[in-house]
């Protein structure tokens, strides 16, 4: 075997090992967490402020509904774009993560869309639960920042559940600190 052929074999072996690693890199996903965390925070905070009669309900129609739909569409498109940046060359763990995230948020969206949880608090809490589940999955791959941020979201769910008068504020804080915060921490750790 000549040196160039051996080099090709070694490069192929390196690609196979790299693709089968259990490490879950958040290098490309960190901005996604910031965007979705801020969006979910805005939705929960707006809903609670509307319940407290501080602002009009976000989904009252007209401009508010158009703004909400635009924010959902922009967040979804941003997430899909970020998810497809590196389709080729993803590790097994990264492909598994994208599948888990897709299933989790699809089921959450369907539960929300079908009105499975009619109250504002429970509808918001299911998004928090989905966010925490995604972070705990990341933690199973060795990322302790994901664990801490998942605990923050879970604690906000408990606070919101046991003190209903602040439910939306608690959930918004959990998503801001836990989900968007995770994205920010990952961005800073990878910088």
C-alpha angles and dihedrals in degrees: 000000000000122000096256091052091048090049090053091051092049091049090050091050090049091052091050092050092046092051093050098049118124091219113116109209116206092189093112098029100053095088089050090060092050093050096045092041091054092045094050090046090053092050094048094044092047091050093050093046089051091050089051089049091239092123136011115270111276093229096048090117136254117055095356093057091044090051092050092049091046091051092049092047094047092047092048094047091046090051093048091048092050091046093053097046092093106023091139115064098022115151120240089254092052092050089048090050093052090050093049092046092048094049093045096050094039091055090045092050091049091049089051095043095048091050094243088150107039100183120081093232096053092043089054092044093057090059089050090050091051091049092050091049091054091049092048089052089054089049090057086065092058104270108136093183087064090052094051092046091047089053089051090054092045091050090051089054090054092048091048092047097049097039103040094178089069098031097118093043091050093048092046091051091048093052093044094050098030107037105022088034091055090053091050093047091049091049091051093045092052095044 
